[in-house]
Amino acid sequence: MNSQKKLIKHKKCWLTLIMFSLMMLVSAASLYAESWTIDLTAESGENTAEVSFGVAEGATDDYDIDLDVASPPLSPGASLSLSFSGELTALKTDIRGIPDSRQSINWELNITAEAAGKLNWDVATIPADWSISIGEMDMRTNGEMDFPGNSTLAITATASSVAPTEPIISAVTPNSGQTAGGTTITITGADFQQGATVMIGGKAATDVTVTSTSITAKTPASGAGAVDVTVTNPDGQSATLLEGFTYASEEPQPAQKESWLLDLTAKSGDSEVKVSFGVAPDATDDYDIDYDVGLPPPSPDPVPLSLSFTNELTPLEKDIRGPVTSSQKIITWTLNIDSDAQGILSWETNKLPAGWRLTIEGLDMRMVGEKSFGQGKSTLTITAAIPWDVDSDGKVDISDLILVARNFGKQGENIEGDVNGDGEVNISDLVLVAKHYGIF
């Protein structure tokens, strides 16, 4: 009965994570709705000049190499130029960060002109929830203004006030820990504010660190059992995840990793040799008597074709390794080939383990089922990795779900978020990430 309850609880967690990711797909536009850019064009006589300004998630008020564009040096004899003042260099494109407190953002526009002219912009590009002025003019009321020649104009943008929003808790990772407390947890969700407090089972968590989408904290001591997790923002809005954390008197068991085995067949002329490799939950990178199989003693007569995996103790015809961990995210095998002639190494692509990405000399083994080798001795490097850690930060968390959601529906080769390597980012990829959420 207890195992059934745990299974149901795990399934609910996976469904919650998947639904959260799908919600992100629907609300992807709102996630970045506050980002905007406005283009300005100056005309003086027959001369024109252009600059752009705006705001974006993750930008700063300093020079951002991925967003800002430096203004090129003024050419000799130039009669018209536009630029924004920057601490490091004059800017042609100046993108600023979005302030949490929604205070005003200010730009300084420098106009160098031999004669008077007009400054133009598209009123339709002004974001609906922002008030933007240039000089004394509301940019929404008119799409142009005159300038007298050399001049400096102040641009001010202020976001409209919005009603406080309730925080959202989507998951707590890990969702269990010891009754003594001190377990570091990550609460993922949305609309968390700086200064938010965390209550676990009615007791205050410690070492709380807050971003808008995640909170890390340490659990207080408590009796065994499931308790609620509550996040309260400074504005009084709060969210509670019922039975979001479970205190256990025994150390939780590590997640079980799956086992798999793949055969390789080398053919050269009339010769054929087979070896196999794979992973098992309790195997190691050393020789495991329960899993690995060493090559038989070498024949006194030369053989036309041989295969083996490199091992510290003895060459192997069957090499089973331990599972991927946070410190060892990629497993590597070295395959040795010794052949009197050229040949082909092959494998069955439909036997590759689901959810894993295997490569041989950088070639995706799921895309093709064979690779040629030359005459003589050669080595091939085989790697196996778990792609559900999409951002390769050593853990499967909300960031990986976001990357899958951001590329949802895209098709092609080597797309970020194509976890199962089928050439499309779809619901199967979300399920794989959600299924392994919090393992590392």
N, C-alpha and C positions, 0 to 999 in steps of 0.2 A: 504493500500500500504506500509506504513512504517513497519507494523508488518511482511509483506511478505519479505521485504528487510532484516529485522533483522533475520528472520528465515533462509534466504539464507546465510547471513553472518555467523550465528552460524554453519550451516552445513559445510561451507567452512573451518571454524576453526577446526571442528572435523576431516574433511578429511585431512587437513594439518597435524594434530597431528598423525593420523593413518599412513599416508604416511611416516612421519618422523620416526615412530617406525619401519615400514617395511624396510625402508632404513637402519636402525640400524641392522636389522636381516641380510641383505645382506652384510653389512660392519662390522659385528661383529668381523670377524678375523682382519680387519684393525684397529679396536678400540683398540685391545691389541697386534697388530703386533709387537710393539717395545719390548714386554716382551720376554725374552729369558734366558736360563740356559745352562751352559757348565759344564760337568763333567770332573774332572781330576783324573787320576789314577797313583800312584807312585808304582814302582816295584824295590825292592832291594833284591837280593838273592831270597829267597823263600817267602819274605814278600811283602804284598801289602797294600795300603792305598788309600782312596778316599775322595775327597772334591768336592764341587760344588760352582759356583759363577754365577751371572747374574744380570739382572735388571727387574723391574716390575712396572707397574702403581701403584701409591699409596705407594710404599716403601720409606723408608728414609735411610740415611747413618748411622743411629743408629741401635740398635738391634730391629728388628721387630719380635714379638713373633709368628705371623702367617706365616712368610716367612723364617726367619733365624733359623738355628739349631746350638746349642752350641756344641762345640767339647767335647767329653767325656774326663774325666781325663786320663792322660797317665798312663797305667798300669805299674807296676814294671817290669823292664827288657824288655820293649818294644823296638824293634830295628828299627821301622819305624813308623812315624806319619806325617800327613799333617794337617795344620790348617791355617785359615786366622786371621790376627790381628783384634781384635775388641776392642772398648772402654771398654765394660763391661766384655767380656769373649772371649776366643778364639772360632772361629766359624768353624763348618764343612760345613755349607751352608751359604753363605753371599750374600744376595740379596739387591741391592741398588736401589735408585730412579732414574728415567729418568730425566736428567736436561733439563729445558726449553731452556736454551741457548746452549745446546749440547756441553758443555765443556767436557773434559776427566773425566773418572771415574777411580780411582786407587784402587787396592787391594794389600795387602802385604801377600804373601804366605810363610809360615814358614815350612821348611822341617827338620825333625829330623831323621837322618839315621846313622847307624853304618858303612855303606859302600856306595859306589857310586851306582847310579841306573838310571832308566829312568822314565820320566814323560810323560804320554800319554793322548791324547784327540781325539775326533772325529771331524775332520775338517768340516764334513757336518753339525754339530750343530752350527757353527759360523754364526750369522745373516748376511745376505747379505749387509745390509746398515750400518754395523759397522766395524771399523778397530780395531783389538785386538792384542796386542803384549804381550809376556811374556819374561822378560829380554830384550834382543836385537832381539828376533825372532818374525816374523810375524806368528801368529798361523794359518793363512790360508794356508801358504806355506808348512807346515810340521805338522804331527800329533804327534811328539814326540821330546823330548830333553833330554840330559844327565844332571845329577846333581852330584856333587862331594861328597855328604854326607850331613852333617849339612849345611844348606844354607837358604838364604832368597831371593825370587824372586819377582820382581815388575811386576804386571799385569796392563796394561792400555787399556781401551776401549774408543773409540771415535766414536760418531755417524757421519755418512756422512752428509754433508750439504744438505739441501733441499730448494727448492724454496718456497718463501712465499705463503701461501694459503689464499684465501679469507674467512672471517668469514661467518657463516651461521646463519641466524635468523629463527627459526622455530615457535616461538610464543612469545607473550607479555601478561603477566598475572599480574593484571587484564588488560583488553584492553580498559578500559574506566575510567574516573575520572573527577574531578571538574575543572572548568576553572581557579580556584584560584591556581591550581598546588599543589604540595606537596604529590601527590599520589605515594606510593612506588610500583614500578613495578619490575617484574622479567622477563628478556629477556632470553629465552632458545635457545640453538642452539649448535654450535661447532666452534672450532678454534678461540676463543676469546683470546686475549693476555693481559697480565698485562699492565696497562696504557691505555687501550682502552677508547675512549670517546663515549658518547651517545648524539645524537641530536634528539629532539622530535619536529616536526614541525619547524625545522630550529633553535631551541633554545637549548642551552646546558642543559642537565640534571645534577643534583647535587647528592652528596653522592654516587658516583659510586663505586661499589665493583665488582671485576672481578674474575671469575674462567674460565677455558677453555671451560666450557659448559653452564655457566649462568652468568648473570650480574644483579645486583640489583641497582636501581637508583630511584631518586625522580623526578617527572615531573615538568617542569617549568610552569608558568602561561601562558595561551593562550586563544584565543577566542574559542567559541563553534564550534565543527565540527571534522571530521576525519583528522588526520595528519600522515605523514610518520615518521618511527622510523629508525634511521641510527646508526650503530656501525662502528667506524673506529679504526683499530689497529694501533699501533705505526709505523708499517712498511708501512703504507699508504693504505693497503688493507681495503675495506669497504663492508658493506652489508646494504641494505635498505628493510624494510618491508613496502610496500605501504599501507597507511591508517591503520597502525598497532595500532594506539591509537586514541580514540575518546574522545574529551572534551565535557562533558555534563553539562548544567547549573543546572540540577536537580540531586539530589542524586539518583544513580541507585538503582533499586529495587533488593532485595535479590533473589537468585535463588529459584524457587518453588521446593519443595520436594514432592515426590509422597506419596499417602496414600495407606494403605493396612490393611487387617483384616484377622486373621486366627482363626478358630474354633478348640477347643479341646473337645474331648468326653471321659469321664471316664465311664467304665463299671465294675461292681462288682456284680456277681450273677445276680439277676433280676433288679438291679438298674442301671440307666443311667443318667448322669448329663453332661451338656454342659456349657462351658464358652468360651469367645473370647478375643483376645488381638490384638493390632496393633499400627500403628502410623498415625498421621495426621499433615499437615504443621503447623497449629496454635494451636495444643494441648499442654498441659503442663504436668509435672509429678504429679501435684496435681489433685484433683477431678475437672473434666470439665463437667459441667451440659449438654453441647451440645454433648458430646461424651461418657462419662462413664455411666455405669449403675450399681447402687448398688444392693446388694443382698436383696431380700424381707425379712421382719422381720422373725426371726427364729421361726420354729414351736414349740409349747409346747411339742410335742412328739419327741423323738429322731429319727433322720433319718439315714438310713443305709449307705448313701454316700453323701458327700458334697464337692464342689469345690469352691474356691474363690481366688481372687488376693488380696495381701496385699495393703492397702492404708491407709494414715494417718487418714482420716476421717471415712471411712466405708469400709468394705469388698466389693469387686466388682466382678460382673460376666462378665463385659465388661470393659476392661482397655485399653484406648487409650493414648499413650504418644506422646510427641513432637519429632521432627525429630532429627537425629544425627547432632551434631555441632562439631566445632573444639575442643571445651572444653569438650564435652560429646560425645565421639565417639562410645560408646557402651550403648545401652538401656537395662535395666535389669528389669524383672518381677519376683515376688515371688509368686508361685502357692501353695496354701494350700489344702491338701487333708485329709479328715477324713472319714475313711471307716471301716465298720464292718468286712470286709474280703479283701483278696488280689484282685487286679483287673488290668485292662489295660487302659492306657491313650493313645488315638490315634488321628491322624490328617491326612489330605490328603496332601501328599507331592507335588502333582501337583498344590496345591493352595498357596504354599510358594511364596513370592514376588521375582521376578527375580532381580538378582544383590545384594540381601541381603544374609547374612549368619546367620542363626538361629541355636542356640544350646539349648539343654535342659540337664542340668547336664553334660555339655561338649560334649554331643552326637550331631552330625550333624543331624538336623531334616530333611534334604533333602535326607539323605542316608537311613533312616528307617522311618516308619510311626507310630511307637508305642513305648511305654515304660511301663514296669510293675511297680506297686506300692504295698506296703505291707499293712497289717492290721494295723489300728490305725491311728494316726495323723502323717503326714509327709509333708515336703516342697520340692519343686523342683524349681531350679533357671533356668529361661529362659533368654537368651541374644540374641540381634539382633545387628549386626554390618554391616557397609558398607565396603566391602572388596576391593573396588577400590582404597582406600588409602593403597596400597600394603605395603609400608615401615612403616606405622603407625606413620608418623611424623606430623599428623594433617592437612595435605594439599595434594591435588591431583596435582602432578606436573610431570616434566620430569623424576624424579627419579623413579616414579611408572611405567611410560612407559618403562624405561630401564629394570626394573626387569621383566616385562611381556615379553619384547623382548628377554631377555637373556634366559628365560625358554620356549620360543615358541616351540611348538611341543611336549613337554614332557607330559607324561600321568601317572596317579596314584593318590593316595590320598594325600591331604594336600600339594600340590605343590605350592610353592610361585609363584604368578602370575595367578593362576587359580581363577579368580575373581568371576565367576558365579558358581563355585563349581561343574562343570560337569565332573571333572576328567581329563581334558585336557586343556593345555594352547594354545589357538587358537585366531583367528581373533575376536571372540565374546568378549574375555577378553580385547583386545586392544580397541574395540569400547566402552565398558563400561568405561574404564579409560579415554579415550578421551572425551566421552560425559560429564563426570563430572569434567573435567580438570578445576582447579582453583576455584572450589566451596568453599573449605574451606580455 
